[in-house]
Amino acid sequence: MSSSIKKIGVFTSGGDSPGMNAAIRAVVRTCAYMEIDCLGIYRGYEGMIDGDFIPLNARSVNNIINKGGTFLKSARCPEFRTPEGRQKAFDQLQSAGVDALVVIGGDGSLSGAEIFHAEHNIPYIGIPGTIDNDIFGTRYTLGFDTALNTVVEAIDKIRDTASSHHRLFFVEVMGRDVGHIALNAGVGAGAEEILIPEEDLGLDRLLDSLKRSKARGKSSSIVVVAEGDRTTGKNVYELKEYVEQHLPVYDVRVCVLGHMQRGGAPTCFDRVLASRMGVKAVEALLEGKTGFMAGIRDNDIILTPVSEAIKGHTKIDKELIRVSDIMTI
């Protein structure tokens, strides 16, 4: 154990995701177990610049493991992108006696911590908190599993009304650059088609697929669309208009699930994952490690250099695409 670290600061940054509270809890209680101090930083890098800190102990994080969002709040901070802003943050941490940081967030948050470390030599470990599952170095990010369950539950409800009215629903889910949510939730909910950025389905193939579904006797259909898919043109509503023009037999509706995918109580999987990552983050810091991100691979909690995590690219599951093609017959 490194005797130089006496106080660890923990914060959440960027978009919230289910499991962040569970991760904060794990960090705080691991610090208590190791008999070192823990400081909560409100509002991410913005709160760091403002010195918006609160001491945390094991009792401070009672009854939050089941809560969505983040009780430390989150924010995006343009000022931290400047050297002057980062200097202010460093001065505040120095005044508070913070020796190391645990940052919970997506690639932007991890990138900020990497730059901060390079300039001011503050040790840190990252925990990937984002529902998009788009960070290299971990099979699952915090919140991904919960978001999948939220989406599948919503699609199940949409299918009830689609079946009742013989309708075609385009359901847009989050996934600006990657289609992990759309692909997994689409297979799990039995969608007739899945549109993701990684696979250019094309409008002609989509129309052919919908025609086949109709010919096979399907009276309603669900198409799951990742928000970053470009089959749609500018947005999913343009896709709706295109299908209505070329397949007037369909009564088409659009449902954009939006930010509801980020909310809700985290699943057991995300709670356990957050707990394991939180413990690993504190232990890594006390072992003298810095600049790593905790992740999971083959059910083992591993460390990946943040420089690799933010530059790498996750890959879509080709086998799941093949399964989807078979299931839509």
HUZIWO-V480656 format. One record per backbone hydrogen bond with DSSP energy under -0.5 kcal/mol. CO is the residue of the C=O (numbers start at 1). NH is the residue of the N-H. E is the energy in kcal/mol with one decimal. If there is no record, write none. Layout:
BEGIN
co=CO nh=NH e=E
co=CO nh=NH e=E
END
This chain:
BEGIN
co=1 nh=3 e=-0.6
co=2 nh=5 e=-0.8
co=4 nh=6 e=-0.7
co=6 nh=37 e=-2.4
co=7 nh=99 e=-2.6
co=7 nh=100 e=-1.1
co=8 nh=39 e=-2.7
co=9 nh=102 e=-2.5
co=10 nh=41 e=-2.4
co=11 nh=104 e=-2.2
co=17 nh=20 e=-1.7
co=19 nh=23 e=-2.0
co=20 nh=24 e=-2.5
co=21 nh=25 e=-2.6
co=22 nh=26 e=-2.0
co=23 nh=27 e=-2.4
co=24 nh=28 e=-2.8
co=25 nh=29 e=-2.6
co=26 nh=30 e=-2.0
co=27 nh=31 e=-2.2
co=28 nh=32 e=-2.2
co=29 nh=33 e=-2.3
co=30 nh=34 e=-2.2
co=31 nh=36 e=-2.6
co=32 nh=35 e=-0.9
co=37 nh=8 e=-2.3
co=38 nh=56 e=-2.5
co=39 nh=10 e=-2.4
co=40 nh=42 e=-0.6
co=40 nh=54 e=-2.2
co=41 nh=44 e=-0.7
co=43 nh=46 e=-1.2
co=43 nh=47 e=-1.1
co=44 nh=48 e=-1.6
co=45 nh=49 e=-2.1
co=46 nh=50 e=-1.7
co=47 nh=51 e=-1.0
co=47 nh=52 e=-2.8
co=51 nh=53 e=-1.7
co=52 nh=42 e=-2.5
co=54 nh=40 e=-3.5
co=56 nh=38 e=-0.6
co=57 nh=60 e=-1.1
co=57 nh=61 e=-0.7
co=58 nh=61 e=-0.6
co=59 nh=62 e=-1.4
co=61 nh=64 e=-1.0
co=64 nh=67 e=-1.8
co=67 nh=19 e=-0.5
co=69 nh=21 e=-0.8
co=70 nh=73 e=-1.7
co=72 nh=43 e=-2.5
co=73 nh=44 e=-0.5
co=75 nh=14 e=-1.2
co=76 nh=78 e=-0.6
co=77 nh=80 e=-0.7
co=78 nh=81 e=-1.3
co=79 nh=82 e=-1.7
co=79 nh=85 e=-0.6
co=82 nh=86 e=-2.2
co=83 nh=87 e=-2.0
co=84 nh=88 e=-1.9
co=85 nh=89 e=-2.1
co=86 nh=90 e=-2.4
co=87 nh=91 e=-2.5
co=88 nh=92 e=-2.1
co=89 nh=93 e=-2.2
co=90 nh=94 e=-2.6
co=91 nh=95 e=-2.3
co=92 nh=96 e=-1.7
co=93 nh=97 e=-0.7
co=93 nh=98 e=-2.4
co=94 nh=97 e=-0.9
co=99 nh=123 e=-0.7
co=100 nh=9 e=-2.9
co=101 nh=125 e=-1.7
co=102 nh=11 e=-1.9
co=103 nh=105 e=-0.6
co=103 nh=127 e=-2.7
co=104 nh=13 e=-2.1
co=105 nh=129 e=-1.8
co=106 nh=110 e=-2.3
co=107 nh=111 e=-2.5
co=108 nh=112 e=-1.9
co=109 nh=113 e=-1.8
co=110 nh=114 e=-2.1
co=111 nh=115 e=-2.2
co=112 nh=116 e=-2.4
co=113 nh=117 e=-2.4
co=114 nh=118 e=-2.0
co=115 nh=119 e=-1.9
co=116 nh=120 e=-2.6
co=117 nh=121 e=-2.5
co=121 nh=123 e=-0.7
co=123 nh=101 e=-2.2
co=124 nh=291 e=-2.3
co=124 nh=292 e=-0.8
co=125 nh=103 e=-1.8
co=126 nh=294 e=-2.8
co=127 nh=105 e=-2.0
co=127 nh=129 e=-0.9
co=128 nh=130 e=-0.7
co=128 nh=142 e=-2.8
co=130 nh=133 e=-0.8
co=134 nh=136 e=-0.5
co=135 nh=138 e=-0.8
co=141 nh=144 e=-1.5
co=142 nh=130 e=-1.1
co=143 nh=147 e=-2.5
co=144 nh=148 e=-2.4
co=145 nh=149 e=-2.1
co=146 nh=150 e=-2.2
co=147 nh=151 e=-2.6
co=148 nh=152 e=-2.8
co=149 nh=153 e=-2.1
co=150 nh=154 e=-2.1
co=151 nh=155 e=-2.7
co=152 nh=156 e=-2.4
co=153 nh=157 e=-1.5
co=154 nh=158 e=-2.3
co=155 nh=159 e=-2.8
co=156 nh=160 e=-1.1
co=157 nh=161 e=-1.3
co=158 nh=162 e=-2.6
co=159 nh=163 e=-2.7
co=160 nh=164 e=-1.5
co=161 nh=165 e=-1.4
co=162 nh=166 e=-0.7
co=162 nh=167 e=-2.3
co=166 nh=251 e=-0.6
co=167 nh=169 e=-0.5
co=167 nh=221 e=-1.7
co=168 nh=253 e=-2.7
co=169 nh=171 e=-0.6
co=169 nh=223 e=-2.8
co=170 nh=172 e=-0.7
co=170 nh=255 e=-2.8
co=171 nh=225 e=-2.9
co=172 nh=257 e=-2.2
co=173 nh=227 e=-2.0
co=175 nh=228 e=-1.9
co=179 nh=183 e=-2.9
co=180 nh=184 e=-2.2
co=181 nh=185 e=-2.6
co=182 nh=186 e=-2.3
co=183 nh=187 e=-2.1
co=184 nh=188 e=-2.5
co=185 nh=189 e=-2.2
co=186 nh=190 e=-0.5
co=186 nh=191 e=-3.0
co=187 nh=190 e=-0.8
co=193 nh=224 e=-2.3
co=194 nh=196 e=-0.6
co=195 nh=226 e=-3.0
co=196 nh=199 e=-1.1
co=198 nh=200 e=-0.5
co=199 nh=196 e=-0.5
co=199 nh=201 e=-1.5
co=202 nh=206 e=-1.8
co=203 nh=207 e=-2.6
co=204 nh=208 e=-2.4
co=205 nh=209 e=-2.4
co=206 nh=210 e=-2.4
co=207 nh=211 e=-2.3
co=208 nh=212 e=-2.3
co=209 nh=213 e=-2.3
co=210 nh=214 e=-2.1
co=211 nh=215 e=-2.5
co=212 nh=216 e=-2.0
co=213 nh=218 e=-2.4
co=214 nh=217 e=-1.5
co=217 nh=219 e=-0.5
co=221 nh=169 e=-2.6
co=222 nh=192 e=-2.1
co=222 nh=193 e=-1.3
co=222 nh=224 e=-0.5
co=223 nh=171 e=-2.8
co=224 nh=195 e=-3.1
co=225 nh=173 e=-2.6
co=226 nh=229 e=-2.3
co=230 nh=233 e=-1.0
co=232 nh=234 e=-0.5
co=232 nh=235 e=-0.7
co=235 nh=238 e=-0.9
co=235 nh=239 e=-1.1
co=236 nh=240 e=-1.9
co=237 nh=241 e=-2.0
co=238 nh=242 e=-2.2
co=239 nh=243 e=-2.4
co=240 nh=244 e=-2.3
co=241 nh=245 e=-1.9
co=242 nh=246 e=-1.9
co=243 nh=247 e=-3.1
co=247 nh=250 e=-2.2
co=250 nh=252 e=-0.8
co=251 nh=168 e=-2.4
co=253 nh=170 e=-2.6
co=255 nh=172 e=-2.2
co=255 nh=257 e=-0.7
co=257 nh=260 e=-1.3
co=258 nh=261 e=-1.6
co=259 nh=262 e=-1.7
co=259 nh=263 e=-0.6
co=260 nh=263 e=-0.7
co=262 nh=69 e=-0.5
co=267 nh=271 e=-2.2
co=268 nh=272 e=-2.6
co=269 nh=273 e=-2.7
co=270 nh=274 e=-2.5
co=271 nh=275 e=-1.9
co=272 nh=276 e=-2.4
co=273 nh=277 e=-2.6
co=274 nh=278 e=-2.5
co=275 nh=279 e=-2.0
co=276 nh=280 e=-2.2
co=277 nh=281 e=-2.4
co=278 nh=282 e=-1.8
co=279 nh=283 e=-2.5
co=280 nh=284 e=-2.5
co=281 nh=285 e=-1.9
co=282 nh=286 e=-2.3
co=283 nh=287 e=-1.2
co=284 nh=289 e=-2.5
co=285 nh=288 e=-1.7
co=286 nh=2 e=-4.6
co=291 nh=306 e=-2.9
co=292 nh=126 e=-2.9
co=293 nh=304 e=-2.3
co=294 nh=128 e=-0.8
co=295 nh=302 e=-2.6
co=296 nh=139 e=-3.5
co=297 nh=300 e=-2.1
co=300 nh=297 e=-2.6
co=300 nh=302 e=-0.6
co=302 nh=295 e=-2.4
co=304 nh=293 e=-2.7
co=305 nh=308 e=-1.1
co=305 nh=309 e=-2.2
co=306 nh=310 e=-2.5
co=307 nh=311 e=-0.6
co=308 nh=312 e=-2.4
co=309 nh=136 e=-1.2
co=316 nh=318 e=-1.0
co=317 nh=321 e=-1.5
co=318 nh=322 e=-2.1
co=319 nh=323 e=-2.3
co=320 nh=324 e=-2.3
co=321 nh=325 e=-2.2
co=322 nh=326 e=-1.8
co=323 nh=327 e=-2.5
co=324 nh=328 e=-1.3
co=326 nh=329 e=-1.2
END
